[in-house]
């Protein structure tokens, strides 16, 4: 699955989790850029991503991610 497809699917997931139909993910986007992105929504986001893509993240992978671009690369490498 290429990064464009991953990005499109992530857009849908972010819109659902953050209840914001206008949200558009970018490689540079981070938690500080989304008002509703707190620790609880982060857990929901990761759980939803793992479920939708049928993957699992290791804790060290999650800690190393600095932005959505890192997330996209990690997802792409797992599928």
BAFI-3210 file (N, C-alpha, C; in Angstrom, 3 decimals, decimal comma, padded with zeros to 6 digits):
// residues 79
n [1|2|3|4|5|6|7|8|9|10|11|12|13|14|15|16|17|18|19|20|21|22|23|24|25|26|27|28|29|30|31|32|33|34|35|36|37|38|39|40|41|42|43|44|45|46|47|48|49|50|51|52|53|54|55|56|57|58|59|60|61|62|63|64|65|66|67|68|69|70|71|72|73|74|75|76|77|78|79]
n.u [000,860|000,656|001,971|000,155|-002,355|-002,401|-002,335|-004,807|-006,584|-005,900|-006,766|-009,552|-009,754|-008,699|-010,606|-012,850|-012,078|-011,393|-013,663|-013,972|-014,743|-013,255|-010,573|-007,264|-004,676|-001,144|002,319|003,885|002,220|001,448|000,634|000,343|-000,783|-003,442|-006,331|-008,015|-006,454|-005,435|-004,144|-005,982|-007,471|-005,369|-004,761|-007,133|-006,954|-004,596|-005,392|-007,577|-006,282|-004,591|-006,528|-007,949|-005,931|-005,026|-002,691|000,004|001,550|004,726|005,688|008,074|008,178|006,007|006,825|009,008|007,909|007,469|005,767|002,955|003,952|005,981|004,318|002,874|004,953|005,663|003,303|003,143|005,409|004,646|002,590]
n.v [-001,176|002,140|005,376|007,455|006,229|005,314|007,787|008,898|007,097|007,552|010,198|009,823|008,343|010,156|012,206|010,913|010,099|012,568|013,942|015,899|017,016|018,498|018,120|017,577|015,504|015,995|015,461|016,843|017,332|017,238|016,246|018,652|020,291|019,742|020,540|018,879|016,702|014,792|012,830|010,698|010,698|010,112|007,452|006,262|006,938|005,526|002,900|002,673|003,019|000,760|-001,237|-000,668|-000,886|-003,348|-003,924|-003,870|-001,754|-001,403|-000,351|001,144|002,033|003,788|005,727|006,785|008,134|011,295|012,867|012,950|012,121|010,312|008,360|007,560|006,451|004,324|002,778|002,162|000,559|-001,685|-002,900]
n.w [000,000|-000,929|000,183|-000,343|-000,337|002,288|003,606|002,756|003,985|006,624|006,885|006,955|009,335|011,265|011,041|012,004|014,660|015,887|015,440|013,421|010,448|008,663|008,991|007,848|007,293|007,416|006,615|008,449|010,580|014,050|017,438|018,820|016,933|016,660|018,195|019,796|020,361|022,747|025,507|025,881|023,457|021,820|022,438|021,526|018,832|017,999|018,540|016,791|014,324|014,337|014,248|011,835|009,871|010,414|011,954|014,387|016,712|018,261|021,526|021,575|018,949|018,832|020,653|019,329|017,178|015,778|014,305|011,999|009,561|010,271|011,331|009,056|007,516|009,169|009,193|006,464|006,182|007,525|006,171]
ca.u [000,000|001,530|001,745|-001,042|-003,510|-002,328|-002,722|-006,253|-007,263|-005,668|-007,674|-010,859|-009,631|-008,552|-011,898|-013,744|-011,613|-011,437|-014,992|-013,703|-014,782|-012,358|-009,167|-006,486|-003,355|000,058|003,496|004,416|001,232|001,740|-000,450|000,182|-001,495|-004,855|-006,824|-008,624|-005,512|-004,878|-003,668|-007,059|-007,752|-004,203|-004,981|-008,227|-006,407|-003,683|-006,204|-008,362|-005,336|-004,189|-007,680|-008,258|-004,853|-004,700|-001,280|000,273|002,746|005,466|005,775|009,242|007,831|005,123|007,612|009,920|007,176|007,439|004,705|002,132|004,822|006,579|003,224|002,607|006,066|005,575|002,178|003,523|006,400|004,019|001,583]
ca.v [000,000|003,312|006,400|008,241|005,455|005,363|009,147|009,039|006,326|008,267|011,347|009,328|007,953|011,379|012,906|010,145|010,136|013,929|014,500|017,121|016,638|019,317|017,838|017,006|015,181|016,309|014,806|017,647|017,442|016,569|016,396|020,076|020,968|019,368|020,984|017,795|015,581|014,650|011,464|009,733|010,618|009,468|006,006|005,894|007,066|004,413|001,681|002,688|002,796|-000,649|-002,028|-000,413|-001,372|-004,709|-003,930|-003,573|-000,965|-001,635|000,873|001,947|002,681|004,911|006,760|007,385|008,945|012,731|013,529|012,047|011,558|009,109|007,393|007,057|005,574|003,111|001,992|001,671|-000,509|-002,852|-003,529]
ca.w [000,000|-000,997|001,206|-000,654|000,127|003,751|003,995|002,560|005,020|007,882|006,910|007,407|010,746|012,058|011,041|012,875|016,046|016,413|015,106|012,668|009,039|007,863|009,298|006,743|007,820|006,643|007,183|009,541|011,646|015,316|018,414|019,162|015,847|016,688|019,499|020,577|020,458|024,079|025,763|025,651|022,021|021,207|022,594|020,619|017,480|017,727|018,525|015,547|013,226|014,380|013,822|010,423|009,013|010,884|012,336|015,794|016,955|019,491|022,314|021,159|017,682|019,134|021,325|018,345|016,197|016,094|013,552|011,183|008,528|010,865|011,437|007,699|007,151|009,981|008,666|005,125|006,313|008,154|005,301]
c.u [000,902|001,106|000,523|-002,308|-003,564|-002,804|-004,225|-007,039|-007,086|-006,548|-009,039|-010,828|-009,535|-009,880|-012,884|-013,349|-011,765|-012,746|-014,854|-013,649|-013,820|-010,880|-008,491|-005,079|-002,257|001,227|004,011|003,481|001,660|000,589|-000,704|-000,634|-003,002|-005,378|-007,322|-007,702|-004,865|-004,511|-004,751|-007,367|-006,579|-004,349|-006,064|-007,729|-005,532|-004,455|-007,004|-007,463|-004,926|-005,317|-007,948|-007,199|-004,434|-003,203|-001,198|001,561|003,403|005,578|006,940|008,996|006,981|005,891|008,505|009,216|007,077|006,297|003,942|002,959|005,509|005,542|002,936|003,703|005,997|004,458|002,565|004,514|005,797|003,030|002,130]
c.v [001,234|004,392|007,267|007,535|005,467|006,728|009,357|008,299|006,998|009,503|010,933|008,992|009,192|012,126|012,230|010,299|011,537|014,649|015,869|016,775|017,423|019,020|017,162|016,771|015,588|015,598|015,540|017,728|016,626|016,864|017,861|020,844|020,685|019,626|019,831|016,596|015,585|013,185|010,413|009,590|009,967|007,944|005,506|005,915|005,865|003,103|001,568|002,417|001,331|-001,545|-001,891|-000,998|-002,812|-004,858|-003,717|-002,775|-001,444|-000,300|001,747|002,635|003,920|006,065|007,496|008,296|010,392|013,463|012,493|011,423|010,283|007,993|006,753|006,086|004,248|002,201|001,367|000,511|-001,795|-003,568|-003,811]
c.w [000,000|000,000|000,930|-000,161|001,652|004,244|003,861|003,640|006,387|007,995|007,437|008,901|011,636|012,142|011,984|014,345|016,647|016,094|014,425|011,185|008,158|008,086|008,116|007,258|006,849|007,322|008,421|010,737|012,867|016,285|018,754|018,127|015,832|018,092|020,374|020,782|021,840|024,298|025,499|024,162|021,279|021,284|021,641|019,178|017,130|017,642|017,230|014,344|013,179|013,875|012,325|009,478|009,345|011,149|013,842|015,875|018,243|020,212|021,860|019,821|017,944|019,772|020,325|017,342|016,658|015,393|012,714|010,058|009,017|010,978|010,080|007,260|007,908|009,482|007,337|005,219|006,868|007,227|003,929]
res [x|x|x|x|x|x|x|x|x|x|x|x|x|x|x|x|x|x|x|x|x|x|x|x|x|x|x|x|x|x|x|x|x|x|x|x|x|x|x|x|x|x|x|x|x|x|x|x|x|x|x|x|x|x|x|x|x|x|x|x|x|x|x|x|x|x|x|x|x|x|x|x|x|x|x|x|x|x|x]
***
